[in-house]
């Protein structure tokens, strides 16, 4: 026996043995109650059994549970199955990389790496760190980030990594960064490090930035129609550049068309209308007919091509959005199919028992309590046979998003209170659910708005006095008190869980508390006049009365994840161009830089007085924060060419390329953002038209009724049943309600119901073929993923 055991020992076993020892200690309730062990239908590729154990018939279900949970996680996170661990020795590295603590470390050090630009040259004196400190911090951050690649290499291998573009880009960037950091530490001085602009690659690759990566992928997929339209745009710009040069270059006072280069720059800037009508006026002074040149250009380029590009991008983005949902849906279904094969037994090859489902959930969602696991299983089990077939198990992702609570509408939260308080609480409950209670609240809000209007019109000696009267007058505290009483009554009458479930209730509570806090703050510091904005915020509740505003707010809620991703993408774009801008322009001083040029007045500087236009020298690249402000001004495109011209005059005309490229990049991203907003609004309007309130309620709410006898037959384990006694009625029937949030994914399942059926039918043939091939000897996603016992 010892010899047999020794033949299965290898250097790779050490990490695996620790995990096997842990999984062997995990039991499903009491094993004494299950003397007959069920044989596994398929053995996990992560399960290592020696011949002696196999001869004893000891089935390692725990590793099957674990691998099934890994498949479900890969489906939820949209991870490709080619990175799935295929050998027991792969598991320690895989679990370390896919650990929540490591996710946090990876995100933290990626942010540290980005923030180092605040303390590296060029920067302000009070933020500058010694080279040794920021160089060491950079190496530490790169080491932590590089550890993931080393661990991935352990279980994926070079062949898979070389095929994965994102990982290859990250690896090459990491090598360059490490070499440059070492050079900086050795030289004890920084050099021209434009490659710092690539640091956001590490942030985008973190687990928390999955939505950002999907948005960047959508941008890249939307590029072909954008590039086509931009090519047409460039053709018109060049055509008008040539025509403008021949028409206006010989005219007196023609500063915008002296050379072909000047002509191109003028027409490119005119694309943004930032230099209009200034660029037209010299020619317009010669002949009024020359206005036709500029009017035709702006009309064709700005009002036709730009809007046409938006329409093309919108159509492309809509198709991409639907295709993204299709791929995610089918990927999740494939993950469920692979997990299902690991959870069935030879005794029941077409269904999963609760025992296997619970074992899988311990790894997939360890924080989910046993009550919720039971309710998930019973909600999925539409056939009520006590076992989940494949079609039922495919809905596991929808079931995991349900938040369960007891359904007992006849007894509110205060039903168990003493008789002394119960009548009072019942009266408060009846009052807050009274239909006219909301009208009383709306009248109070309107009265508050009238009072604010009167206060603003009152004459005062100073701005601070006006702000104090506005925030701390008797009427302000009267309405603060009324709104606070309203919130307290609702919390007491409805209970905190029901009250906090409404986003409007939480908005009212936060705004009311913030306004009260602001009133005290302005009394302490009268110069903090910005707190006056807190009192009018409560007026936003009035917009809820009109359906169109409700649609707008609903669209904003749907767009919130996308807007967060968009914000990160814009920050990444800003960081990229900020680093390049600082490396190129940080040493340039723009004060009094452009004498005898068209932008001279904007840079006139004097230590005594500076004109209203003379502050443009502040639009520089001296440090990261100032550069960010400069780039935002360029994004707005109002007078952006003034900044561009100053650097082209001081440094070199070719520096214009930096500013033009920044405009083009931001135009692409913002065009896609606008298209996404339009698509989300259209999606919500169509959803509202096709879905009634009852349909939406059925979609968002699931009801589960389960009696104790059924529960005993389902669980069949005294230990677990004892834990469930507090959540279910022994000998009786329990009623539970599961609610899911109104997310875009949930609404898409409703909107694309017919398309989903077609997608499933189209892939069923190919998937069936793959599963047959897998049963004959290997999984199509990986030849080592599963094997038949």
N, C-alpha and C positions, 0 to 999 in steps of 0.2 A: 504493500500500500504506500509506504514511504517512497519507494522507488518511482511508483507511478506519479506521485505528487511532484517529485523532483524533476521529472521530465517536462513539466509544464511551467517551470520557473524561468524567467528571463529578466533582464534589466528593466524592461518596460513594465514589469508587473507591479512595481512598488507603488506607484500612484494609483493604479487600478485597485490593488488589494485594499487600500484604505477605503475606497468608495464601496467595494463589495462588502467589507466588514460592516460599514454603516448600513447598507441596504439590507443586510441579513438581520440586523437588529430591529428593522422596521417591520411591524406586524400589522396585519389587518384584524383589528379587534383581538379576539382570543382564538388562537389557532386550534385549541383543543376542541372547539365546536365544529371544526371542519376536518375530520379525519380523512376524508376522501379528497385527495388533491386533484384539481382539474389539470389536465395536460394542456400545455400551451399549443395553440394552433400554429404559430410561427415563433421561432426563437430570435430574440434580439441579437443583432450583430455585436452588441456591447456585452453580451453574456458569455463568460468564459467558463465552461464546464469541463472537468477532466473525465476520463472514462469511468473512474470509480464513482463519481457523483451521478453520472448518467445511468450507471447500472443500478444505482439505488432509486432512480426515478425522481430525484430532487429537482423540481422545476424552479428556476429563478424568475418568478413573476416580477419581482421588483425591478429588474433591469428592463423588462418589457414595458412596465409602467413608465419608467424613466425615459426610455427612447420614444415612446408614444407621446409623452409630454414635450419632448424636444421637437418632434415633428409639428405638433400644434403650435409651439412657439415660433418655429420657422414659418409656418403659414400665417400667423398673426403679424409677424414682423416683416413679411414679404422677403424672407431670405431664401436664396436659391438652395436647393437640396444638394448641390454638388459640394457644399461646405459642411454637409452632415457628417458627424463622426462615424467612421466605418470600421473601427477596431477598438477593442477595450482600452488599449494604451492611449487612444486619442481622447478619451473622456476627461481625464484630469485637466488637460490644457483647454479643452472646449468649455468645461464648466467654469474655469477661472476667467476666461475671456467673457463669458456670458453671465457673469455675476454682477448683481446690482451695485456692489461696492466698486468693482472695477469700472463699470459704466460711469460712476460718479468721479472716480479718479481720472479717467480718460477725459471727461468733460472739463474737470477742474484744471488740469494741466494744459489742455488745449486753450482754455481761456487765459491762463497765465502766460502762455506763449504769445497770444495776441496782445495782451496788456503790456508786455515788455516794451512795445514801441513807444509807450508813454515815457519810459525812463531811459531809452537809448538815444544817442544823438541821431538826428537833431531834436532837441527838446529844450524846455525852459530850465534855468539854472536850479530852481527849487525842486524839480522832479528828477534831475539827472542822477543816475547811479554810477558808481565806479564800474569800469569794464569787467573787473573780476567778479563782481556780484551778479550783474545781469547776464554775463556769459555763463556762469555756473548755473544760474536758474534756468537758462535756456537748455543747457545740456541735461539737467535733471528732467525737465519737461519732455525733451525729446527721447530720453531713455524710457520713461513711463509709456509714452506713445509707441515707441519702437518695440516694447515688450509684447504688445498685441500682435504685431507682425511676426515676431519670433514664435509665439505660441500658435498662431494660425499655421505657420509653416510646419509645425509638428504634426498636425492632423490633416491638413489639406495637401501639403506637398508643393514642390516647385511648379509642377505642370499646371495645377489648378490656379495657383497665384499668378503665373505668367499669362493666363487667359483672362484673369479678372482685371479689367482696365483700371477701375478705381483703386484697387489695392496696389497695382503697379505704379500708378501716378503717386500714390501716397508713399510708397517705398522709395522711389527715386527722389522725391522731394525731401524725405527724411535723411537720406544719405547726403544730399547737398547741404542741408541745414546743419548736420553734425560736423561736416568738414569745415563749413564756414565758421561755426561756433568755436571749434578748436583753433582755427587760424586767428580769430579775434582774441582768444585767451592767450595764445602764444605771443602775438604782436602787442597785446595790451592796448590796442586801439582799433576802432572800427574802420571799415572801408566802404566802398560803394556796394551796398548790399541790397540790390533791388529784388533779390530772391526772397526777402522778408515778406514781399507781397503775396507769396504762396502759403503763408502760415494758415490762412482760413481753411485750407484743404483739410487740416487735421480736425478742425471744429466741425466742418460739414460731415466728416466721416464718423462722428460719434453717434451713439445709439439715440440720443435725445433729438438729433437733427434728421430723423427719418422723413418727416414732412418737408424739410428744406431740400433734401436730396430729390424727393419726388417732384417738387416744384422746379428745381433746376433741370430735371429730366424733361419736364413738360416744356421748359424754355427751349431746350435743345431740339425737341421734337417739333416745336413751332417755328424753328429757324428757317426751314426751306421756303415757305411762302413769304416770310419776312425778307429774306435775302433776295427773292425774286422781285418783290416790290421795291426794295432798296436799290436794286440794279436799275430799275426803271426810273427811280427817283434821281439817281446819280446821273443817268443819261440826260434828263431834263436840266439838271443843275449845270452840267458841262455844256449843254447846248446853249443855255441862256448866258453862261459865262463867256462863251465865244462871241455870241451876238452882242452882249453888253460891252465887251472889249472893243469891238469894231465901231459901235455906236457912240461910246462916251469917252474913250481914252484920249482923244484929241481936244475934248472940250476944256475950256478954262475952269479952274477950281474943281476939277473932277478928281477927287482924292480916292475914290473907291474903285476906279477902273483903269488906273495908270498902266498896270501890267496885267498879264494873264493871271498871275498869282493873286494879285489884288482883286481882280474880277471874280475869281473862284471863291476867295474868302468872303467877299461881299455877298455873293449869291448863296453861299452855304449859310451864312449868318441870317440872311433874309428868309431862309427856310424856317427859322424860329421866330421871325418878325421882330427880333430884338433891335435891329437897326433901321426899322421902318417907322416913319417916312424919311429919316435922315439920309439914307442912301439914295433916295429918289430926288431930293430937293435940288441938287445942283443941275441935274438934267431937266427937271421940271421948270427951272428958271429959264432955261434956254428955249424950251418948247413944251407947251401943255400936252402935245400929242405923245411925248415920251412916257407919260403916265401909263399909257396902254401896255408898255413893256412890263412894268412892275405889277400892274393889276392882273395881267394875264398870267404872269409867273406865280403870284401868290394864290390866285384862284385855282390854278391847275395843280400846283404842288401841295398847298396847305389844305384847301377845301375839297379837293377831289382825291388826290393820291393818298394823302394821309388818312382820310376817312375810309378810303377803299382798302388800305392796308389794315386798318382796324377791323373792317368787316371780314376780310380774309382770315386774319388771325383769330377772330371770334369763332368763325366756322371751324377752323382747324382745332382750336382749343376745345370746343364742344365735343368734337369727335375724339380728341385725345382723352378728355375727361371720362367719356363713356368707355373707351377702350381700357383706360386705367382701372376703372371699376370692374370691367369684365375679367381682366387678368388677375386682379386681386381676389375676386370671387372664385375663379377656377383654381387659383393657387391654394386658397384655403380649402377648397373641396379636395384637392389632391392630397394636402396634408392630412385631412381627416381620413381619407381612404388608407393612407399609409399607416396612420395610428390605429385605425380599426383592425387591421390585420394583426397587429401586435397584441390586441386586447381580447380577441376571440380565443376560445378553447376548442380542443378537438371534440369535446362533448357538445358544444353549441357553436359550430363554425360560422353561423350566419348572424350571431347576436352577441351582445356584450351584457354580462350580468352587472349588477350594482357593485359587486366586490371589485371587479376590474375597473369600473368607472371611477370608483372612489380611490383606488390605488393610483390611477393615472392623475387624478385631480390633486393628490398630495404633492406631486412634483410640478404639475402645470400651474396650479394656483394654491400654494401652501397656506395663504392667509384666508382662504374661503373656509368658513366653518362647516361642520357636518350637516347642519340644518339646510344651508343653502345648496350643498351638494345633493342632498336628497330631493330638494325642490327642483333643482335643475334637471336631475335624472327623470323625475316624474313628469315634468313639463315636456321634456323631449319625448317621453314614452307615450306617443299618441295612441299606439295600439293597445296600451294598458296590459301588455303581456308580462310585464316585469323585466323585460330585456329590451335593449336597444338594437334595432337592425341598422343596416348601413344608412338608409335614407333618414332615419331619425337622428343618428349620430352626426350626420353632415350639418345639422343645425346647432352644433355645440357652441360656435362663436356667437350666435344670436342669443343663446341662453345665458352665456357668461356675463352679458351686459345687463342682466335684470337685477334690480334691487328689490329684495323681498321684504314684505311686511304683512302682518296679520290683517285679514279682511274681517272687520267687525264694525260696520258703520253704525249699528244701533248703540254702540257704547263708545263714546269719545274717550280721549286720553285721561280725563278726570273721573272716569266711571268708578274707579277703585278708591276715590278719596272719601273722607268722612262725610256724614250727613250735614255737618255744619257748613262746609264749603261747597258741597255739590250743587245746591240750588243757585248760589251766586255764580259759580262757574258756568252752569247751564244757561243762566240768563245772559252772561257775557257772550257765550257761544251763539246763542240765538240772535243776539244783537249784531255781531260781526258778519253773520251769514244772511242777515236781513237784506233784501235787494236794494233798499234805499240807503243802506249804510255807505255804499260806494259813492252815491250822489252827494251825501253829506261831505265826504272827503274831497270830492271834486270842487264843491262850492268853497270849501276852506282853502283849497289851492288857488282858486280864482281870486278870492278875497286877499290872499297873500300877495298875488301878483299886482292887484290894484294898490295895496299898501306900499309895495316896493316902488311902483311908478310915482306915487305921491312923494315918497321920501327922496327920490332922485331929483325931483323938481324943486325941492326946498332950497332956498339960498343959504349958503354957509360961508364962513370966513376962509376955510382952507379945504383942501382935498381930504386931509385926514379927518376933519370934522364931519364931512359928508359920509365918509366910509364908516365912521363910528355910529352916526345916526342911522345909517342904512342897516348895520348889523346888530346894533345893541339897543335900539329903541324899544318902547313898550310893546308896539305891535309885532316887532320881530320875535320877542320872547313869548308873546301870546301864541303866535303860530308855531313856534318851535315846540311849545308845550302841547298844543293840539296835535301836532304830528307825532310827538313822542307818545302821547296818550293813545293815539290810534294804533301805533306799533305795539304797545303793551297790551292793549285789548285784543288785538289779533293773535299775539303770541299766547296769551292766556286762554282765549276762546278756542283757537285752532290747535294749539300745541306747537312746539318749536319745529318738529319735523315737517308738519303740513305747511307752516308759515314759511320756513326756509326753502321749501320746494318751489316757491314762486320767485322768479327773478325780479319781478317788479317790487315785491315786498322787501327783498334784500336791498334793492336799490334805494327804496324809500328810507329804510332804516339807516343805511350807511350815509346817505345825504343828510338826513336829519341830525345824526350824531356829529358829522363833520361840520355842519353849519353852526351847531351849538359850540363846538370846540373853536371854530373860527371867531365867534363873537367874543369869547374870553381872550383869545390870542390878540385880537386887535385892541382890546382894552389894555393889555399888558404892553404891547408894542404897536402904537398907532401907525407906524410907518409900514406895517404889513397890510397894505391896502388890497393886496391880491386876494384876500379871503372873501371879498365881497361876491365873488363868483359862486360861493357855496350856497347862498340863500336862493338864488333864482333856479338852481338845478332841479328843485322839486317841481317846477313848472313842466318839466319834461313828461310827467305823468299824464298831462292833458293830451299829449300826442297819441296816447293809447286809445283814445275815443274814436279816432278815424281809422278805417280799415287800411287805407293806403300807408299810413305811418306804421301800422302794425306789420304790414308786409315788409316795409323798409327795415324795421328793427329785427324782424325775423331773418331777413337776408343778412344783416350784420352779424347775427348770432351764427348763421351757417358759415359765414365768411371768416369768422374769428380765427380758426386754425390756419386758413390760407393766408390771412393778413399777418399772422405771426411768422409764417414761413417767408412771406414776401418781405417783411421787415428785416429778417435775418439775411436774406439774399441781398437786399439793398445795403445793409451794413457791410457785408462781405465785399460787395462791389466798391463801396466807399473805401474800405480798408486797402483793397488792392491798389486803387488809384492814388490813395493817400500816401502809401509807402513810396510808390514811384514818383509822385509829385515832390515829396520831401527830399528824395535823393537827387532830383533834378534841379529844384528851385529853392531849396531852403536857404541858400546863401545870398539870395537876391534881395536887395532893398529897393522898394518901389517909390520911396519918397522923392518927389521932384525928378521922376525918371524919364518922362516922355515929353521933353520940351520940343516945341514946334511940331507937334503931332495932333491928330484929331482927338486924342484922349488926354491931352496935357492938363486940362482943368481938373480932371478927376484925381490927379496925383500931386497937386500943389500942396506943399506942406510947409508950415512955419511953426516955430516953437511958441510964437505969441498967438497967432490966429490961424485957423484953418477953415476954408470955405466949406459949405455944406456938401459940395461935391468932392472935397479933397481927402476924404477918409478912405478911399479905395486902396490905399497902401496897406490897410489892415487885412485885405484879402490876400494872404500870403500862405506859405507852406513851412512856417518856422517850427511847428510842432504838430502832433497828431490831432489835438482838439481843434486848433485853429484851421488846420487843413480840412477837417470835417465840415466846419462852417463854410469854408470857401467852396468846397464841392457841392454843398447844398445850394449855395447861391447859383452855381453853375447849373444845377438841376432845374431850378426855377426858370432859367434862361433869360431872365430880365436883365439886360445889360451885361450878359455873360461875356460878350465879345470884348468889352472894355478890359476885363482881366486878361483875356487871351492876348490882346494886342500889346498890353504892357510887357508881358513876358517875351513876346516875339521881338519887341523893340530892344529890350535890355539884353536878352540872351541871344536868340537866333530865330529867324522866321520859321524854322522847322519845328519849334516848340508848339506851334499851333496844332500840330498833329495830336499831341496829348489831349488838348481840350476838345478837339473834334471827335476823337475816339471815345472820350468820356460821354459826350452828348449822344453819340450813336448807341453806346451800350445802355445808357439810362433810358433812351427812347425805346429800345427793344423791350427792356424789363417792364417799363411802365405801360407800354402798349399791351403786353400780356396781362398785366394787373388789371387794366381797364376791361379787357376781354373776359377775364375771370369774374369780375364784378357783374358784368352784363349777363354772363352765363348763369351765375348763381341767382340773380334776380329773376331771369326767365325761368329757371328751374323751379324756384319757389312759386311763381305765379302759376305755372302749369300744374305743379303738385296741388296747389290749393283748388284749382278748377276740377281736378280729377278725383280728389279725396274729400269725402265728407267728414264731419266731426266724429260720427260713429265709426267710420272706417279707420280714422286716425287713432281713436281710442282703442279699437281692437288691435291695431298694429303696435301700439306703445305699451299696452297693458296685457298681462297674461294672468289668468286665474288658475289656481291649483287647489283641488279638493282631494284630500287623502285621509283615510280612516286608519286607525291604529292597527287593525288586523292586516290591512294591506301593507302597512309600513313594516310590520314584523316579518311578513313573507318576503318583502323586498330586501331588507337589510340582513336578517338571519344572523345577527351577532349580538349577544347580550350586552357586551361592553358598549357598542355604539348605540344600542337601543336605550341603554341607561342614560347616555348623554343627551338623547333626543327627548327625554321625558319633559324637560322644561319648555321645549318648543312646540310639542304636539300634545294632544289630549289623549292620555292612555284610555283605551276603551271607547273613545269617541271619534269625532270627525274634526279635522282642522281645515280652515279656509285661509289661503294665502294669496296675496296679490303681488305680482312682479312687474315693476315699471322700468322701462328703458328710456334713456335720454333721446331727445329729438335731434339726432345727429344727421349729417349729410348721408352717411353710409346707410343708416336706417331708412331714410327717405328714398334713397336710390333703389333699395330693394323693392319698394312699393312702385316707384315710377317705371322701373325696367322689368317688371314682373314677366311680361310676355317675352322680352328679349332674353331674360335669364333662362327660360325654358328652351329657347332655340340654342343658346350657347351650350347648355348642358347636353342637348341632343347631339350637337356637332362634335363634342369632345368625348361622348360616351363610348363610341366605337374605338377610338384610339386608346383611351384609358383602359378599356376592357382588354384590348390586345396586350397592353403593357403589363397589366396585372397577371394575365395568363403567362407571359414570359417570365415575370418575377416568380410566380409559383413554381415554374419549371427549373429555376436555379438562380435567379438574381433579380434584383430590383433595377428597373430601367434608369432610375436617377443615379444609382451607384451600384456596381456589381457586387459590392460587399455589404450593402445595407441590411438585407434580410436573407435568411436562408431557411429552407423548409426542414423541419425536424425529420 
